[in-house]
Amino acid sequence: MPTESFPHPPDPAEEMRGLVNELYDGRISDTGLCRMQELLLSDQTCLQAYIEQLDFHCELIDQADQTPSEAAVLIGMQRYSQASAVRKSRTQLRLNFVIVASLLFVLLGVGWMFSAVVWAPPEVGMIVSLSTGVQSTPLLELGQIVRRGEKFHVTQGVVSLQLPSVVVDIIAPATLTWNSARQLMLQHGTVVAQVEPAGRGFTVSTPNGEVVDLGTEFLVNHETGKGTYVSVRRGRAQAKLLDWRGVSTKVVELTASRAARIESSSRTVREIAYAPEQYRPVHRFRAGIHRISGAIRTAEDVPPSLESDQLTTPNHMLVIPEGQSIVLDAPLVVESVTGPVTLPQGAVVSSYLIHYDPTDKVSFAPRGAVTFHGKIAAVVGTSQGLTQTDPVFGLPGIVMESAKFRELELDEDEIQISDDRQTVSFFWGVSPPEFLDEARILVVDTELSM
């Protein structure tokens, strides 16, 4: 069997001669200088080889320019000293650079933390509505200020935000980041934007697309692997396909009752069937409500019965959108908390039921307010007025309480309507043994003489 041979390590003396040759040729590196110094200090044979090879080069120099050999030796040793000095200088420069860079990094880090504490990011908007049972990260509350760069992960419910001239509804499950008051980034889920004329240009971005408002109400849904769905309920919007650089490459302009899908795989933006039912969660949850405050929530789903003890609300009042945009075919006289009110023929009326049914363990009365886009025509709080308006404005198929205790007790239940007749505030008492209290708010979409 042939024996296997292994390469022998280089002879230190030969290695030293090669390093001296590199020194005189001007090719030696910092690593070579370090190795030369290491060999000189560790091995007497290497020192001898260094002197011999140095002497050899000195003779060559002497022959070339008639320099005495002693002077040539000095020149050779001076070259080594100069090369070593250059190496040390470079090492010191690198060390100084590392120290300065580290100090700058620390200072920048301290400055960033200081600025994050002292200078908060700009405000984007405010949370103006929450449905019952909202779950999110971070935990969201009514009236909470939203700032640029914040990321929301809503796992349950519907959340509404008021931005400058824009209302955005987030339908769970959804994850999004607020880039600014004019733009949000939707990672996945569904949002609905209602944009006033002053908010024109509001943009919803997704991983593969961009939707730019042109004065409208539009919906955007993005799901990984399915692309981005865009639909316009009213007005106009642009749906854009983005490439890997975030640059738009194709665009489709949509008008009312039109929809499109943005697909990265096929690199297309194509129109598809409009699906109005996708707006129902928002309209059922908020309808014409502009904002709510205090201990009031909205309802995503209404149970088949609103009788006593069927839909308890121990810690809040519930506002339930009922019949919307109902055109009266005849004058309607209703019994409001301030007396009889006549709604004229042809008036366009929307109804909202305030439902409060705490358990007997609750000992405090909640406060809250609701602001509408339209004008409040009447607040109906008597048993007779509620029963009269149930069939006109109540939700179809919902069983209402028929007992008299359903009505408000005006000696302890407070109601106040704002001067502009767009906000109604409540402070309702808790009186056993029956706790249910309800009121119906009638809002007109056109101006009425009150």
C-alpha positions, 0 to 999 in steps of 0.5 A: 500500500503506498504511503500517504504524504503530507506537506511539511510546514515551511522552514522558518528561515526560508519564510524569513528570506521570502519576507525580506524579499517582499520588503525590498520589492515593496510588496510586503503587507501589514500581515507580512510585517507582523509575521516578520517581527514574530519570527525575529523575536522567536527564533535565532535562526530566523534572525540569522536568515534575516541578517544574511538576506539583508546583507544580500540585498545590500550587496545588490544595492552596493553594486547598483549605486556604489553605496558602501555595504555598511550604508546599504545595511542601514538603508535596509534596516531603515526600510524595515523601521519605516514599514513598521512605523507605517503599520503602527500608524495604520493600526492607531488610526483604525483604533481611533476610528473605532473609538470615535465611531463607538462614541458617535453610536452611543451619542446617536442612541442617547439622542434618539432615546431623548428625542423619542421621549421629548419629541413624540411623532406627529399626530395622525388622528383619533379613535372615534368609534369602537364596536363591542368586543374589540380586541387589538394590539395595542389595546385601543380606547375611545379618544386615543390619539394615533401617531405616525409610525404606530402599528395596529393589529385588530383581531376582533371588532371594528375600529373607526379613526378620524383623520383630517377630512377622512374617516377610516374604518378597520374591520378585523382581522387587520394589521396596518401602520400609519405612515402619516395623516395622508397615508396608511400601509395595510399589511392584511385585512380590510379598511373602508375610507370615507373622504371629504373633498379636503382629504382628496389624495388620501392613500392606502398602500398594500404590499403590491398596490396603492389606492389613491382617493379622488373624492370618494368612499372606497374599500381596500382588502389585502390578503397574502397570496390573493392580492389587493381588492379595491371597490368604490361605493361613491366618487372615484379612486385610482388602483395602482400596481406597484413593482418591487421598487414601490413604483407604480406600473399600471393604473385603473381609475374606478368610479361608483359601484366598480371594483378591481383586483391588483395581482402581483403574480400576473402583474395585472390590475383588472376590473371585477364584479362589484360586491356591495355586501362588503360594506355591510359590516361598517354600515351596520356598525356605524352608518351615519355616526360621526363619532362616539365618546364616553361609555358608549359602544356600537354593535356589529351584530344585533341579537333577535331580541332586545327584550329585558335581560336579552342583551345586557350592557353592564359597563356601557350603553349601546348605540344600534343603527336601525332603519337608514335613509327612510323617506317619509311618505306622509308627515309623522308626529313623534313624542320626543323628550321635549314634546311632540315633533312633526317630521314632514313628508319627504324627509329622509330619516335615519334611526339609532336606538340607544340600549342600556340594560345593566345587571343588578351588580352595576351601581353606577350610571355611564356617561357618553355622547354620540355625534352624527353627520346629519341633524337630530330631529327628535329623541324619543324616550317615552314608552308610547313614542318608542312603541309608535316608532318601532315598526317604522324605524326598528330593525326587521325581525327584532323583538322589542320590549313592550313593557313600560319600564323600557322608557326613560325616567326623566327625573334621573335620566339626563339627555342633552342635545348640542346647539348644532343638533348633531350631538346628543349626550346621555347620563342614565341612572340605575333603578331596580328592579327593572334596569332596561332603558332605551331611547330612539334618536331620529336624524334627518339627512336634510335640513328641517325647521325645528 
